[in-house]
Amino acid sequence: MAARKSPLFDTATTLGKIIAFLGISGLAGVLAAGLLVPVAAAAGTGASASIQFFEELPAELEREALAQPTKILAADNSLIATLYEENRQPVTLDQVSPSMKDALIAIEDYRFYQHGGVDLEGIFGAIASNLTSDTTRGASTLTQQFVTNVLNDSARQNGGTVTLSGGKSVGDKLREMKLAIAVEKELSKDEILEGYLNIVQFSGTSYGVQAASKYFFDVDAKDLNIQQSALLAGVVNGPTVYSPIENPEGALQRRNLVIDAMLTRGKITQEEHDAAIATDLGLKVTPTLSGCVGAAQAPYFCDYVTHLILNDPAYGETQEDRQKVLYRSGLTIKTTLDARVQAAAQTAVTETANPDTTDGKVGHTMVSLDPKTGNILSMAQNTRYNPEAGEGNTVLNFNVDQFDGGDPTKSLGGGGGFQPGSTYKPFTVAAWVEDGKSLNQYLDGSKKTYRQGDEWEASCARGGEFLVQEEDGYTPQNYGDTNYYSTTVLEGLAKSLNTITMASAKQLDLCRIRDIAYDMGVHQAKSSEGEEERFAFQPSALIGGGGEAAPMSMAKAFSGFANEGVVCDPRALTEVTAVDGTSYPVPAVDCDRKISQDVARGVNYATERVMTEGSGQLLEYGDIPMAGKTGTNDARSQTWFMGYNSGMVTASWIGNWQGEGPDSSLSGLQIGGQVYPEIDGSLIAGPSWARFMQQIPGLYVGEPFVDPPARMINGSRGSAQDSGNRGTGTGGSTGGTTGGTNGGNNDDGGND
């Protein structure tokens, strides 16, 4: 009978297992031989290539800062959103439970505190095990794994190739060995273990033991028990394969294997072992949502903040550099957002136009500014911040411009703006009082046609004048084609009579009206030529048809009235620091006088009248001094309410964000579960603002407005003849136009 052959000397079996081990375990045998290369060099030239390879490896491991989440905070330090590529919350070793350290070492590298970075005993043990059994066992120490994780983290940060365990070449393993030995010379064992526990991946985006503890169990790493520690220690070997969410059965088996190892290595008692084995996985999955999609509040403000960072060269020379800083540098971004005001605005916007009960074409926003600083207090929007296609989903921010300063390389994610309707009329009033005229001067508000060739002063136009172009002339029309009577400029604004606006503009420089609006912040929201573009200046533009403005631009402009002629740039950031202590510059409060104090007081005097005698008189917003103006465009697709005092300015907009034109009207569309046959600024945008104000009594009340000089409010009938027909206008009536000049859009204004 032939002698039985030992499996170790069975060439086919042995060779197959060696090949399998070399492929799966990263050539541990070759690595072991590599340690002998310096000795072999003395014996001959056969190993010279390997010696050269070792000499070309870097002498020490350069570690870049670990990626850490960025937090965006409101003014009261409440969380707005967390941004990250890797959710990591670094902790010190004393903030990790002893059972977690014991579990990891027991299963991954029980000789961790005995070897010098590369464990020869472990390597040879792995070879023997893999040659004599049907299983495969690796031999990488925790130090080697730490090296691999650091190299991969650096590769991710710099756009390199991430190397997985099964894909390592001989060179990769040799490099890993040398670096592991170098690390052991530079760091203590506890420092290496702490580094490993903070860098290793536990799930898709959860890196480090603290983030993993919070994700899987909603506990801190210091409070992990034996079975929780064992689960996490088992997961690092294969975050996907042993995922307790995707593969709970495999995760449980792996966890119990770790618990067995802890018993074998004397880290737990038999009683503790049996108690831990008897438990289920005990998951309490608590994800930390990343980005503005997962914002705790104000997702569109979050989006605006991220665009500000990504547009600012202070955060990096290129867009890629800024992305890296934003999502990996552990920034703490403190902002101006007032969480109380934001909550009230979001509640009002959602109650008015909940996306679940509102046509997907309908957008509703509410943005508030502090007029004395430009600080953005709130930025609410009714749609869901969600990039996925779906009714009510969009990441477009209707509150802001498309581009920062009209620079097409600096996106703000804005929706492109909307026609402001009669909210543009106060700029005509500003030009009126600036020209030394009285708010109580009577003007002829009768219906009339400005015939082709009719001249209007326009200093910015060729020849210094604008000529009506339409062959049939230009005929401004009030809402309902009624209320044509002589009245004051003051009442004309309160009742939003287009014919009075036109009669006053006929005595002014059209370009000065346009320029006042521009200087105060009103510009084309789609500006993309490197600067903010002005509105048109033709007569129809005076009632809101000269361009499309973002709500925040309108709020900025009205802040100039509230702040007695001084306009402050909107401001979102107050402090930005990185986890390494780097501090980044933020815009300071930047305010400039754009109109005189008296002019601003004159406008405020007129817009206060809107709230007592005009379209705002039925709004219930509390017993505080307020001024305001409603607006509706000709197609009734865009409606507005601007409400303000000296403490806060708010732009409330509701409109069709998906298009303009005669078929874009809000009429007939479902808004908050209701369908309105006819819509204007006083019907929805105004009451939504009032609902917002009701929720924040006592906040940003401000001081009462100061009356303008007497000369601005002394009555005068001027050249207008009072026909005695006071009309049938009531608070809430308004004006509009049916004809334009030079192709301009017009405001129909219904009850705005």
BALUMTOR-618344 format. One record per residue (C-alpha): residue in three letters; z, y, x. Coordinates in pm, whole numbers, padded with zeros to 5 digits, always signed. Each point is the difference from the previous one (the first is absolute). Example, Ala and Ser with C-alpha at 12.3 -4.5 7.8 and 13.67 -1.06 7.14 Angstrom:
REM BALUMTOR-618344
ALA+00780-00450+01230/SER-00066+00344+00137/
This chain:
REM BALUMTOR-618344
MET+00000+00000+00000/ALA-00103+00334+00144/ALA+00268+00245+00099/ARG+00063+00273-00256/LYS-00139+00335+00124/SER+00230+00301-00008/PRO-00129+00286-00223/LEU+00050+00236+00291/PHE-00265-00189+00192/ASP-00235-00055-00290/THR-00277+00225+00129/ALA-00163+00077-00333/THR+00328+00064-00181/THR+00156+00199+00283/LEU-00311+00207+00064/GLY-00036+00079-00368/LYS+00360+00114-00027/ILE-00023+00207+00318/ILE-00311+00172-00134/ALA+00171+00060-00333/PHE+00307+00140+00173/LEU-00204+00222+00228/GLY-00194+00140-00294/ILE+00289+00043-00240/SER+00281+00101+00232/GLY-00195+00238+00217/LEU-00036-00226+00310/ALA+00369-00030+00077/GLY-00074-00262+00270/VAL-00238+00234+00176/LEU+00263+00271-00021/ALA+00252-00227+00164/ALA-00247-00068+00276/GLY-00060+00372+00026/LEU+00360+00048+00108/LEU-00080-00212+00305/VAL-00308+00200+00096/PRO+00176+00209+00267/VAL+00122-00324+00164/ALA-00340-00165-00023/ALA-00160+00297+00170/ALA+00168-00089+00326/ALA-00156-00345-00006/GLY-00363+00097-00038/THR-00266+00206-00169/GLY-00037-00200-00317/ALA+00241+00222-00188/SER-00131+00332+00133/ALA-00168+00094-00328/SER+00324-00048-00191/ILE+00192+00203+00258/GLN-00248+00285-00042/PHE+00039-00020-00377/PHE+00377+00041+00028/GLU-00035+00293+00236/GLU-00226+00180-00247/LEU+00252-00013-00283/PRO+00201+00317-00066/ALA+00336+00011+00176/GLU+00199+00104-00304/LEU-00036+00019-00373/GLU-00065+00343-00143/ARG+00142+00023-00352/GLU-00121+00260-00247/ALA+00224+00129-00275/LEU+00023-00246-00287/ALA-00167+00102-00321/GLN+00252+00135-00246/PRO-00043+00125-00357/THR-00043+00367-00083/LYS+00210+00146-00278/ILE-00102+00299-00209/LEU+00302+00172-00150/ALA+00054+00263-00268/ALA+00208+00311+00069/ASP+00318-00185-00105/ASN-00086-00288+00238/SER-00088-00233-00288/LEU-00281-00239+00088/ILE-00354+00086-00103/ALA-00180-00282+00180/THR+00007-00236+00297/LEU-00317-00037+00208/TYR-00055-00282+00244/GLU-00237-00248+00155/GLU+00299-00213+00096/ASN+00321+00028-00200/ARG+00262+00000+00273/GLN+00358+00129+00007/PRO+00132-00049+00355/VAL+00364-00105+00040/THR+00225-00066+00297/LEU+00115-00351+00076/ASP+00348+00067-00133/GLN-00162+00082-00335/VAL-00136-00355-00028/SER+00221-00277-00134/PRO+00113-00265+00254/SER-00150-00272-00219/MET-00344+00163+00031/LYS+00018+00004+00378/ASP+00128-00357+00008/ALA-00270-00125-00239/LEU-00283+00158+00198/ILE+00119-00129+00336/ALA+00075-00347-00138/ILE-00352-00053-00135/GLU-00214+00203+00240/ASP+00167-00010+00342/TYR+00342-00166+00025/ARG-00002+00046+00380/PHE-00064+00373-00038/TYR+00310+00101+00191/GLN-00065-00254+00281/HIS-00363+00052+00106/GLY-00162+00293+00180/GLY-00280+00068-00245/VAL-00199-00320+00042/ASP+00177-00327-00080/LEU-00132-00286+00219/GLU+00233-00247-00166/GLY-00139+00106-00336/ILE-00358-00028+00123/PHE+00041-00352+00136/GLY+00197-00099-00307/ALA-00282+00126-00221/ILE-00257-00195+00203/ALA+00198-00319-00026/SER+00063+00048-00370/ASN-00363+00071-00078/LEU-00122-00296+00205/THR+00234-00249-00163/SER-00002+00114-00362/ASP-00232+00111-00274/THR+00145+00353-00005/THR-00077+00303+00209/ARG+00267+00214+00154/GLY-00038+00334+00171/ALA+00182+00118+00309/SER-00013+00379-00018/THR+00341+00157+00048/LEU+00128+00289-00210/THR-00078+00223+00298/GLN-00361-00119+00003/GLN-00023+00048-00374/PHE+00143+00349+00044/VAL-00270+00072+00261/THR-00273-00123-00235/ASN+00131+00214-00284/VAL+00015+00309+00220/LEU-00356-00058+00125/ASN-00124-00053-00355/ASP+00181+00309-00122/SER-00164+00202+00276/ALA-00338-00149-00092/ARG+00048+00099-00364/GLN+00089+00354+00099/ASN-00296+00037+00233/GLY-00268-00188-00188/GLY+00016-00307+00225/THR-00019-00369-00084/VAL+00312-00170-00130/THR+00057-00342+00162/LEU+00142-00276-00218/SER+00192-00296+00139/GLY-00274-00252-00069/GLY-00264+00220+00155/LYS+00152+00060+00343/SER-00205-00083+00306/VAL+00138-00122+00331/GLY-00015+00356+00121/ASP+00193+00124-00302/LYS+00277-00252+00061/LEU+00020+00075+00372/ARG+00020+00371-00070/GLU+00265-00061-00264/MET+00204-00200+00254/LYS-00007+00264+00269/LEU+00086+00277-00242/ALA+00285-00206-00142/ILE+00145-00043+00348/ALA-00043+00375+00062/VAL+00171+00085-00327/GLU+00297-00220+00091/LYS+00040+00202+00319/GLU+00003+00330-00188/LEU+00188-00079-00322/SER+00314-00187-00085/LYS-00011-00301-00227/ASP+00154+00197-00283/GLU-00259+00277+00043/ILE-00279-00256-00017/LEU+00148-00161-00310/GLU+00045+00340-00166/GLY-00359+00093+00086/TYR-00129-00329-00140/LEU+00193+00034-00324/ASN-00144+00350-00053/ILE-00362-00073+00085/VAL-00076-00344-00145/GLN-00190-00037-00326/PHE+00177-00167-00293/SER-00258+00058-00276/GLY-00322+00190-00067/THR+00131+00350+00074/SER+00367-00072+00069/TYR+00077+00020+00369/GLY+00345-00031+00151/VAL+00309-00167-00136/GLN+00135+00297-00195/ALA-00321+00057-00199/ALA-00025-00376-00061/SER+00362-00022-00117/LYS-00056+00281-00248/TYR-00332-00144-00114/PHE+00104-00360-00060/PHE+00366+00041-00094/ASP+00070+00373-00050/VAL+00282-00014+00255/ASP+00046+00154+00343/ALA-00056-00215+00308/LYS+00371+00017+00082/ASP+00085-00170-00329/LEU-00234-00301+00023/ASN+00172-00332-00067/ILE-00083-00336+00160/GLN-00271-00110-00244/GLN-00162+00344-00011/SER+00000+00017+00378/ALA-00149-00347+00024/LEU-00279+00092-00240/LEU-00094+00307+00202/ALA+00024-00184+00330/GLY-00234-00264-00139/VAL-00252+00250-00134/VAL-00080+00157+00340/ASN-00172-00321+00108/GLY-00260+00057-00269/PRO+00043+00296-00237/THR-00280-00128-00222/VAL+00054-00376+00030/TYR+00374+00028-00061/SER-00007+00290-00243/PRO+00273-00061-00259/ILE-00214+00184-00253/GLU-00332-00175+00062/ASN+00140-00337+00108/PRO+00360-00036-00122/GLU+00010-00376+00058/GLY-00117+00031+00359/ALA+00236+00292+00057/LEU+00295-00204-00131/GLN-00083-00292+00229/ARG-00034+00233+00296/ARG+00327+00175-00087/ASN+00185-00330-00016/LEU-00148-00099+00336/VAL+00149+00318+00147/ILE+00337-00075-00160/ASP-00014-00348+00157/ALA-00073+00158+00339/MET+00296+00234-00040/LEU+00224-00302-00059/THR-00149-00187+00297/ARG+00060+00297+00230/GLY+00357+00039-00119/LYS-00053+00334-00174/ILE+00130-00115-00338/THR+00234-00272-00125/GLN-00105-00300-00204/GLU+00164+00157-00302/GLU-00193+00325+00046/HIS-00317-00202+00055/ASP+00039-00200-00321/ALA+00085+00310-00206/ALA-00304+00188+00130/ILE-00237-00294-00052/ALA+00117-00027-00363/THR-00118+00354-00087/ASP-00338+00106-00131/LEU-00207+00270+00171/GLY+00200+00273-00174/LEU-00278+00257+00017/LYS+00038+00351-00134/VAL-00336+00142+00099/THR+00021+00378+00029/PRO-00322+00143+00143/THR-00012+00343+00158/LEU-00318+00139-00150/SER-00223+00172+00251/GLY-00192+00321-00043/CYS-00044+00240-00286/VAL-00097-00288-00229/GLY+00360-00116+00025/ALA+00156+00348-00004/ALA+00346+00031-00151/GLN-00104+00338-00141/ALA-00285+00254+00021/PRO-00283-00228+00121/TYR-00258+00280-00003/PHE+00228+00228+00200/CYS+00043-00293+00239/ASP-00380-00020+00026/TYR-00019+00374+00069/VAL+00261-00029+00277/THR-00184-00287+00169/HIS-00321+00203-00002/LEU+00179+00296+00159/ILE+00123-00223+00283/LEU-00337-00167+00052/ASN-00176+00338+00013/ASP+00237+00150+00259/PRO-00093-00038+00370/ALA+00369+00037+00088/TYR+00032-00367-00097/GLY-00282-00121+00220/GLU-00340+00091+00132/THR-00193-00236-00225/GLN+00038-00128-00354/GLU+00085-00341+00144/ASP+00276+00151+00214/ARG+00148+00177-00302/GLN-00014-00317-00208/LYS+00196-00174+00273/VAL+00264+00274+00005/LEU+00026+00008-00378/TYR+00027-00374-00059/ARG+00166-00127+00319/SER+00220+00276+00147/GLY+00289-00013-00243/LEU-00041+00359-00111/THR+00253+00165-00225/ILE-00198+00254-00201/LYS+00220+00243-00187/THR-00175+00196-00273/THR+00047+00284-00243/LEU-00018-00219-00311/ASP+00288+00057-00240/ALA+00070-00342-00151/ARG+00150+00157-00313/VAL-00305+00214-00068/GLN-00233-00289+00086/ALA+00175-00235-00242/ALA-00024+00256-00279/ALA-00367+00068+00070/GLN-00089-00369+00015/THR+00186-00067-00323/ALA-00180+00284-00179/VAL-00340-00103+00134/THR+00049-00367-00088/GLU+00139+00071-00347/THR-00294+00228-00070/ALA-00281-00217+00138/ASN+00130-00346+00083/PRO-00290-00193+00157/ASP+00078-00294-00229/THR-00074+00212-00308/THR-00246+00251+00145/ASP-00374-00019+00052/GLY-00078-00070+00366/LYS-00203+00321+00026/VAL+00305+00215-00071/GLY+00207+00127+00288/HIS+00323+00199-00019/THR+00178+00162+00292/MET+00294+00229+00055/VAL+00066+00168+00333/SER+00283+00247+00067/LEU+00054+00241+00290/ASP+00286+00218+00114/PRO-00173+00341+00007/LYS+00225+00138+00275/THR-00070-00279+00250/GLY-00306-00189-00122/ASN+00209-00318-00003/ILE-00156-00266-00220/LEU+00272-00103-00245/SER-00193-00255-00200/MET-00341-00164-00020/ALA-00036-00229-00300/GLN-00303-00177-00144/ASN-00043-00224-00302/THR-00228-00260+00156/ARG+00119-00307+00191/TYR-00030+00036+00376/ASN-00202-00315+00050/PRO-00326-00052+00192/GLU-00101-00294-00218/ALA-00258+00062-00269/GLY+00159+00029-00341/GLU+00058+00236-00290/GLY+00254+00260+00106/ASN-00014-00093+00371/THR-00103+00242+00273/VAL+00111+00120+00342/LEU-00171+00337-00051/ASN+00259+00275+00002/PHE-00105+00248-00271/ASN+00258+00252+00122/VAL-00169+00090+00328/ASP-00329+00094+00165/GLN-00245-00257+00130/PHE+00030+00130+00356/ASP+00259+00196+00193/GLY-00130+00352+00054/GLY-00350-00108-00098/ASP-00028-00216+00314/PRO-00191-00317-00099/THR+00169-00193+00285/LYS+00343+00061-00155/SER+00019-00177-00333/LEU+00287+00075-00235/GLY-00103-00268-00247/GLY-00045+00260-00274/GLY-00192-00030-00322/GLY-00225+00302+00043/GLY+00167+00253-00230/PHE-00063+00117-00355/GLN-00116+00315-00177/PRO+00310+00215-00053/GLY-00105+00158-00329/SER+00202+00302-00109/THR+00267-00060+00264/TYR-00242+00201+00216/LYS+00035+00312-00217/PRO+00317+00137+00165/PHE-00205+00081+00310/THR-00206+00243-00209/VAL+00327+00154-00119/ALA+00111+00026+00364/ALA-00318+00188+00091/TRP+00046+00219-00309/VAL+00349+00122+00090/GLU-00090+00021+00368/ASP-00270+00246-00103/GLY+00269+00222-00150/LYS-00067-00088-00362/SER+00257-00059-00273/LEU+00076-00334-00161/ASN+00029+00179-00333/GLN-00339+00164+00020/TYR-00208-00087-00305/LEU-00341-00155+00051/ASP-00283-00079-00235/GLY+00028-00371-00073/SER-00289-00017-00241/LYS-00266-00264+00038/LYS-00286+00132+00206/THR-00292-00113+00206/TYR-00043+00113+00361/ARG-00377+00017+00014/GLN-00225-00123+00278/GLY+00022+00239+00292/ASP+00341+00133-00105/GLU+00177+00123+00313/TRP+00345-00108+00117/GLU+00162+00128+00318/ALA+00007-00276+00263/SER+00057+00128+00353/CYS-00070-00342+00155/ALA-00341-00033-00168/ARG-00326+00135+00130/GLY-00021+00365-00091/GLY+00365+00001-00103/GLU-00067-00105-00357/PHE-00049-00305-00218/LEU-00273-00005-00266/VAL+00010-00218-00309/GLN-00281-00251+00046/GLU-00033-00168-00339/GLU-00300+00111-00199/ASP+00208-00001-00317/GLY+00290+00169+00173/TYR+00361-00115+00036/THR+00228-00009-00307/PRO+00367-00083+00063/GLN+00156-00164-00302/ASN+00363-00036-00105/TYR+00141-00327-00124/GLY-00121-00076-00349/ASP-00244+00291+00026/THR+00274+00227-00144/ASN+00263+00252+00108/TYR-00242+00268+00110/TYR+00198+00322+00001/SER+00116+00275+00229/THR+00331-00070+00167/THR+00185+00040+00325/VAL-00058-00189+00322/LEU+00354-00130-00044/GLU-00069-00151-00341/GLY-00342-00115+00115/LEU+00162-00223+00260/ALA+00277-00121-00233/LYS-00257-00098-00265/SER-00253-00105+00267/LEU-00278+00210-00150/ASN-00312-00043+00208/THR-00157+00320-00126/ILE+00295+00201+00131/THR-00019-00175+00338/MET-00369+00091+00017/ALA+00060+00357-00111/SER+00257+00046+00275/ALA-00217-00168+00264/LYS-00289+00232-00091/GLN+00211+00282+00145/LEU+00082-00189+00320/ASP-00163-00148+00309/LEU-00078-00364-00081/CYS+00034-00092+00366/ARG+00347+00150+00021/ILE+00115-00223-00286/ARG-00148-00303+00176/ASP+00154+00101+00334/ILE+00349+00051-00142/ALA-00014-00352-00139/TYR-00128-00134+00332/ASP+00256+00186+00209/MET+00276-00141-00217/GLY-00123-00356+00039/VAL-00271-00078-00257/HIS-00300-00166+00159/GLN-00248-00278-00058/ALA+00186-00331+00025/LYS-00314-00172+00129/SER-00040+00243+00292/SER-00154-00193+00288/GLU-00172+00252+00227/GLY+00293+00058+00233/GLU+00176+00264-00209/GLU+00130+00049-00351/GLU-00278+00133-00220/ARG+00038+00280-00254/PHE-00071-00027-00370/ALA-00309+00166-00144/PHE+00038+00364-00108/GLN-00230+00034-00301/PRO+00163+00109-00329/SER+00024-00354-00141/ALA+00207-00098+00304/LEU+00273+00240-00113/ILE+00095-00236-00279/GLY+00012-00310+00218/GLY-00357-00115+00047/GLY-00053+00108+00360/GLY+00117-00314+00172/GLU+00239-00295+00004/ALA+00351+00043+00135/ALA+00268-00253+00085/PRO+00329+00037-00189/MET+00189+00067+00323/SER-00235+00289+00081/MET+00066+00152-00340/ALA+00375-00047+00051/LYS-00025+00172+00338/ALA-00184+00296-00149/PHE+00246+00044-00286/SER+00280-00026+00257/GLY-00132+00328+00133/PHE+00070+00162-00336/ALA+00345-00163-00019/ASN+00084+00115+00353/GLU-00103+00361-00067/GLY-00329-00013+00187/VAL+00101-00220+00295/VAL-00184-00333+00016/CYS+00144-00299+00190/ASP-00209-00294+00116/PRO+00100-00326-00171/ARG+00229-00196+00228/ALA+00094-00368-00015/LEU+00163-00086+00334/THR+00333+00125+00132/GLU+00072-00240+00288/VAL-00175-00295+00164/THR+00165-00212+00269/ALA-00082-00339+00149/VAL+00250-00277+00065/ASP-00026+00068+00374/GLY+00118+00357-00054/THR-00341+00168+00015/SER-00011+00304-00225/TYR-00327+00117-00151/PRO-00082+00357-00103/VAL-00004+00085-00370/PRO-00145+00311-00163/ALA+00250+00284-00031/VAL+00029+00203-00316/ASP-00313+00217+00009/CYS-00016+00290-00246/ASP-00220+00310-00012/ARG-00032+00289-00239/LYS-00328-00021-00192/ILE+00053+00257-00276/SER+00247+00284-00036/GLN+00339-00051-00156/ASP-00091+00233-00286/VAL-00321-00190-00076/ALA+00188-00329-00013/ARG+00261+00152-00228/GLY-00276+00126-00227/VAL-00150-00349-00030/ASN+00343-00154-00064/TYR+00062+00253-00274/ALA-00323-00114-00166/THR+00051-00375+00046/GLU+00354+00025-00137/ARG-00160+00133-00317/VAL-00201-00325-00021/MET+00333-00180-00045/THR+00130+00233-00271/GLU-00312+00096-00195/GLY-00278-00227+00116/SER-00083-00364+00055/GLY+00338-00080+00155/GLN+00219+00138-00278/LEU+00054-00336-00173/LEU+00101-00187+00316/GLU+00365-00105+00019/TYR+00098+00010+00363/GLY+00349+00148+00008/ASP+00153+00343-00001/ILE-00129+00123+00335/PRO-00249+00274+00090/MET-00348-00148+00032/ALA-00358+00113+00032/GLY-00308-00212-00058/LYS-00365-00038-00082/THR-00201-00268-00173/GLY-00359-00091+00077/THR-00281-00212-00140/ASN-00359-00027+00119/ASP-00304+00028-00224/ALA-00057-00376-00026/ARG+00369-00055-00086/SER+00012-00254+00279/GLN+00258+00188+00209/THR+00320+00154-00135/TRP+00283+00177+00181/PHE+00337+00162-00027/MET+00142+00212+00280/GLY+00374+00055-00049/TYR+00208+00200+00245/ASN+00294+00220+00080/SER+00131+00138+00328/GLY+00157-00337+00086/MET-00279-00250-00064/VAL-00370-00012-00085/THR-00151-00300-00177/ALA-00363-00090-00069/SER-00042-00245-00287/TRP-00354-00135-00031/ILE-00145-00258-00233/GLY-00369-00074-00010/ASN-00294-00234+00042/TRP-00008-00082+00370/GLN-00311-00211-00020/GLY-00254+00263-00092/GLU-00105+00335-00137/GLY-00257+00108-00253/PRO-00030+00010-00379/ASP+00094-00368-00039/SER+00315+00022+00210/SER+00230+00150-00264/LEU+00350-00138-00040/SER-00045+00019-00374/GLY-00011-00349-00147/LEU+00153-00166+00304/GLN+00333-00178-00027/ILE+00276+00190+00180/GLY+00347-00148-00010/GLY-00096-00212-00298/GLN-00137+00294-00198/VAL-00349+00131-00062/TYR-00052+00374-00030/PRO-00304+00144-00180/GLU+00019+00321+00204/ILE+00194+00064+00319/ASP+00105+00306+00196/GLY+00262+00095+00257/SER+00265+00087-00255/LEU-00026-00337-00176/ILE+00089-00251+00275/ALA+00028+00157+00347/GLY+00242+00266-00124/PRO+00235-00228-00195/SER+00003-00247+00290/TRP+00115+00283+00227/ALA+00269+00092-00255/ARG+00118-00363-00008/PHE+00025+00014+00378/MET+00204+00321-00009/GLN+00241-00140-00256/GLN+00104-00270+00247/ILE+00101+00234+00283/PRO+00222+00268-00156/GLY+00162+00222+00260/LEU-00243-00089+00279/TYR-00220+00268+00157/VAL+00082+00250-00272/GLY-00067+00298+00224/GLU+00064+00364-00074/PRO-00162+00185-00292/PHE-00324+00173+00084/VAL+00017+00371+00074/ASP-00209+00223-00225/PRO-00299+00175+00157/PRO-00011+00379+00046/ALA-00020+00197-00324/ARG-00356+00111+00079/MET-00115-00360-00036/ILE+00140-00041-00350/ASN-00052+00342-00153/GLY-00233-00026-00294/SER-00350+00146-00001/ARG-00292-00059-00230/GLY-00242+00095+00275/SER-00356+00015-00123/ALA+00039-00276-00254/GLN-00005+00090-00366/ASP+00266-00174-00207/SER-00189-00104-00310/GLY+00323-00072-00185/ASN-00104-00363-00033/ARG+00285-00179+00178/GLY-00167-00331-00067/THR+00173-00319-00098/GLY+00111-00099+00348/THR+00338-00170+00030/GLY+00202-00131+00289/GLY-00201-00297+00111/SER-00345+00139-00071/THR-00223+00024+00299/GLY-00342+00082+00121/GLY-00297-00172+00148/THR-00371+00043+00063/THR-00310-00167-00122/GLY-00235+00166+00242/GLY+00011+00026+00376/THR-00160+00217+00260/ASN-00192-00131+00295/GLY+00059-00358-00107/GLY+00379+00026+00006/ASN+00231-00223-00202/ASN+00211+00158-00265/ASP+00344-00027-00151/ASP+00020-00068-00369/GLY+00375+00013+00019/GLY+00090-00140-00342/ASN+00351+00116-00073/ASP+00076+00020+00369/
